[in-house]
Amino acid sequence: MLSDAAKQAIEIAKTIKAQQGDDLKPEQVKFLRADADKNTSVPIPDNMKLETFQGKVSGELYQLNNSVKDTALLFIHGGAYMTGSAKSRRNLCFELLNRLNCDGFSVDYRQWPEAKHPAGQNDVVAAYEFLKSRYQKVIVFGESAGATLALTLTLQLKAEGKELPERIVVFSPVITQINIMTSEFLNQERDPMLLGAGAPVPYFDDPYSTDPLISPINGDFTGFPPLMINCGSEEVKYDDSKVLNYLCQKANVDVTWDVWQDLFHVFVLFDMPETTQALNKIAEFLKK
């Protein structure tokens, strides 16, 4: 049974969904991003130090007091490659870091309308390499489009013969930019957070490409590090998680798939008991 907080979050999510559309103009996207930064970011806690980076590597480095110094979390936000930011996802990142007791870097990768693929991909790879130059071990968390980037990051590193992350958690991943999965249609009225079966996001010039760095459904997951997949049972992207789990099992990946009943796309952005449960399980997985 859903908590009262979860029921309230569903009502809030409906208002977010109402703002979406296939024809968002650049100025609307920039407004939504700035509005999220203003209304959802949180101050830096007393147990953390913030260092901001802009340039070859862009994002926020959070250093915890008395943290595990050989490990860092690469946090990759979502937002359909348009509306997310490190600042608007601080609360979620901080909740993870406090559970993990390690430093973290939330990457501010380039998005539409300022840039297009592969700009964000390149920025995430640069952020990973930045952390690898400072820390022995890097673990990765990504949500929604950030979950996709966590997968494409690892696919690129593997193809280039580079050292892979220790462990990866993806929340509500998107594995194909073509919205033809069955759940895109069947769950349109059940997911209060996200529209289904719409036009591809404008960040990709060729969303129909079979390039695995665009749609990781086309990737080879053989040799992937341990992977945890999370999704809500009501999401329009539910089948993306289902297929990803199958592809990883087929490739003999150590994969865990958690389906959160009656919940929606990236519900961990909301403060509720179910979020606490999910984050506790994620931290336990990442710390193994």
C-alpha positions in Angstrom: 0.0 0.0 0.0 1.3 3.4 -0.9 2.2 5.9 1.8 0.2 9.1 2.1 3.3 11.0 1.1 3.5 8.8 -2.1 -0.1 9.7 -2.9 0.6 13.3 -2.5 3.7 12.9 -4.7 1.5 11.5 -7.4 -0.7 14.6 -7.4 2.4 16.8 -7.6 3.8 14.7 -10.4 0.6 15.2 -12.4 1.3 18.9 -12.4 4.8 18.3 -13.8 3.5 16.0 -16.5 1.0 18.7 -17.5 4.0 21.0 -18.3 5.5 18.5 -20.7 5.1 18.3 -24.4 6.7 17.3 -27.7 7.0 20.9 -28.8 8.8 22.7 -26.0 10.5 25.8 -27.2 14.2 26.6 -26.2 13.0 29.5 -24.0 10.5 27.2 -22.2 13.2 24.6 -21.6 15.6 27.2 -20.2 12.8 28.6 -17.9 11.9 25.1 -16.6 15.6 24.4 -15.9 16.1 27.7 -14.0 12.8 27.3 -12.2 13.8 23.8 -11.0 17.2 25.2 -9.8 15.4 27.9 -7.9 12.7 25.8 -6.3 14.3 22.3 -5.7 18.0 22.9 -4.9 19.2 22.6 -1.3 22.1 24.3 0.6 25.3 22.4 1.1 25.2 20.5 4.4 27.6 21.2 7.1 29.4 17.9 6.6 30.2 18.6 3.0 32.4 21.0 1.0 31.4 22.2 -2.4 33.8 22.8 -5.2 32.3 24.0 -8.5 34.0 23.1 -11.9 33.3 24.7 -15.3 35.1 24.0 -18.5 36.5 20.7 -19.6 34.7 19.2 -16.6 31.6 20.8 -15.4 29.7 20.1 -12.2 29.7 20.1 -8.5 32.3 18.1 -6.4 31.0 17.3 -2.9 33.7 16.3 -0.4 32.4 14.8 2.9 34.1 15.1 6.2 35.8 11.8 7.3 34.6 10.1 4.1 36.0 6.9 2.5 38.8 8.5 0.5 39.4 5.9 -2.2 35.9 5.9 -3.6 33.7 8.5 -5.3 30.2 8.5 -6.7 29.5 9.9 -10.2 26.0 11.2 -10.1 24.2 11.8 -13.4 20.9 13.7 -13.4 18.0 13.2 -15.7 15.6 15.7 -17.3 15.2 14.3 -20.9 18.5 15.9 -21.9 16.9 19.3 -21.4 15.6 20.4 -18.0 17.8 18.7 -15.4 20.9 20.1 -13.6 23.3 19.2 -10.7 21.8 22.0 -8.6 18.2 20.8 -8.9 19.2 17.2 -8.0 21.3 18.1 -5.0 18.9 16.6 -2.4 18.9 13.2 -4.1 22.7 13.2 -4.5 23.2 14.3 -0.9 20.9 11.5 0.4 23.0 9.0 -1.5 26.4 10.4 -0.4 25.5 10.4 3.2 24.5 6.8 3.0 27.6 5.9 1.1 29.9 8.1 3.2 32.0 9.0 0.1 32.7 12.0 -2.0 30.7 12.6 -5.1 30.6 14.6 -8.4 27.3 15.6 -9.9 28.1 16.3 -13.6 26.4 19.3 -15.4 26.6 17.8 -18.9 25.5 19.9 -21.9 21.9 19.6 -23.0 19.4 20.8 -25.6 19.0 23.6 -26.7 22.6 24.7 -26.0 24.0 21.4 -27.4 23.2 18.1 -29.0 24.6 14.5 -28.8 27.4 13.6 -28.3 28.1 16.7 -26.1 26.5 15.2 -23.0 28.2 11.8 -23.6 31.6 13.5 -23.9 31.0 15.5 -20.7 30.0 12.4 -18.7 33.1 10.6 -19.9 35.3 13.6 -18.9 33.7 13.6 -15.5 34.4 9.9 -15.0 38.0 10.3 -16.1 38.3 13.3 -13.7 37.2 11.2 -10.8 39.4 8.3 -11.8 42.4 10.7 -11.7 41.5 11.4 -8.0 40.0 8.2 -6.7 40.8 4.6 -6.9 37.2 3.4 -7.3 34.2 5.1 -9.0 30.6 4.0 -8.6 27.9 5.4 -10.8 24.2 6.4 -10.2 22.0 7.8 -12.9 18.3 8.6 -13.2 16.2 8.7 -16.3 18.3 10.3 -19.1 21.2 10.1 -16.5 20.6 6.4 -16.3 20.9 6.1 -20.0 24.2 8.1 -19.8 25.4 5.8 -17.1 24.9 2.9 -19.5 26.4 4.6 -22.5 29.4 5.8 -20.5 30.2 2.2 -19.6 29.6 0.9 -23.1 32.0 3.5 -24.4 34.7 2.8 -21.8 34.3 -1.0 -22.5 34.7 -0.4 -26.2 37.8 1.6 -25.6 39.3 -0.9 -23.3 39.3 1.4 -20.3 38.7 0.7 -16.6 35.0 0.4 -15.9 33.1 1.7 -12.8 33.0 -0.6 -9.8 29.2 -0.7 -9.7 26.3 1.0 -11.4 22.8 1.9 -10.4 20.2 3.1 -12.9 16.8 4.4 -12.0 14.1 4.5 -14.6 16.5 4.0 -17.5 15.7 4.8 -21.1 17.4 2.3 -23.4 15.9 3.4 -26.8 15.1 6.9 -28.1 12.3 5.5 -30.2 9.2 5.4 -28.1 7.7 2.1 -29.3 7.8 -0.1 -26.2 4.4 -1.5 -25.2 4.5 0.3 -21.8 4.8 3.6 -23.6 1.2 3.1 -24.7 -0.3 1.0 -21.9 1.0 3.1 -19.0 0.3 6.5 -20.4 -2.6 7.1 -18.0 -0.9 5.3 -15.1 2.4 7.2 -15.0 1.7 10.6 -13.4 5.3 11.8 -14.1 6.0 11.2 -17.8 4.3 11.3 -21.1 4.5 8.1 -23.3 4.8 7.3 -27.0 5.7 10.9 -27.9 8.2 12.3 -30.3 11.9 11.6 -29.6 13.7 14.2 -27.6 15.3 17.0 -29.7 18.8 16.4 -28.2 19.4 13.7 -30.8 19.7 14.5 -34.5 19.1 10.9 -35.4 17.1 9.1 -32.7 16.5 6.2 -35.0 20.3 5.4 -35.1 21.4 2.0 -34.0 24.4 3.5 -32.3 24.5 2.1 -28.7 25.7 5.4 -27.4 22.3 6.8 -28.5 20.1 3.8 -27.7 21.9 1.3 -25.4 19.4 -1.4 -26.4 21.8 -2.0 -29.3 24.8 -2.4 -27.0 26.8 -5.4 -25.9 26.6 -5.7 -22.1 29.1 -8.6 -21.9 31.7 -7.8 -19.2 29.6 -5.1 -17.5 30.2 -4.4 -13.8 27.4 -5.3 -11.3 24.3 -3.4 -12.2 21.2 -2.5 -10.3 18.0 -1.5 -12.2 15.2 0.3 -10.5 11.8 1.4 -11.9 8.2 1.9 -10.9 5.6 -0.6 -12.0 3.5 2.2 -13.5 6.1 3.9 -15.6 5.8 4.4 -19.3 9.4 3.4 -19.4 8.8 0.1 -17.5 9.6 -2.1 -20.6 13.0 -0.3 -20.9 14.0 -1.7 -17.5 12.5 -5.1 -18.4 14.4 -5.4 -21.6 17.6 -4.1 -20.0 17.4 -6.7 -17.3 16.9 -9.4 -20.0 19.9 -8.2 -22.1 22.1 -8.2 -19.0 21.0 -11.6 -17.9 21.7 -12.9 -21.4 25.2 -11.3 -21.2 25.8 -13.0 -17.8 26.0 -9.6 -16.0 25.5 -9.6 -12.2 22.2 -7.7 -12.5 19.5 -6.9 -9.9 16.1 -5.6 -11.0 13.9 -3.9 -8.4 10.4 -3.0 -9.4 8.6 -0.7 -7.0 4.9 -1.5 -7.1 2.3 1.3 -7.9 5.1 3.9 -8.3 6.1 6.1 -11.2 9.1 7.4 -13.2 12.0 8.5 -10.9 9.8 8.6 -7.8 13.0 9.0 -5.7 12.9 12.7 -6.5 10.1 13.0 -3.9 10.4 12.9 -0.1 8.4 9.8 1.0 9.0 6.5 2.8 9.3 4.6 -0.4 12.2 6.8 -1.5 13.9 6.1 1.8 13.5 2.3 1.3 14.8 2.6 -2.3 17.9 4.7 -1.4 18.8 2.4 1.4 18.8 -0.6 -1.0 20.7 1.3 -3.6 23.4 2.3 -1.0 23.7 -1.2 0.2 24.2 -2.4 -3.4 26.8 0.3 -4.2 28.8 -0.4 -1.0 29.3 -4.1 -1.6 
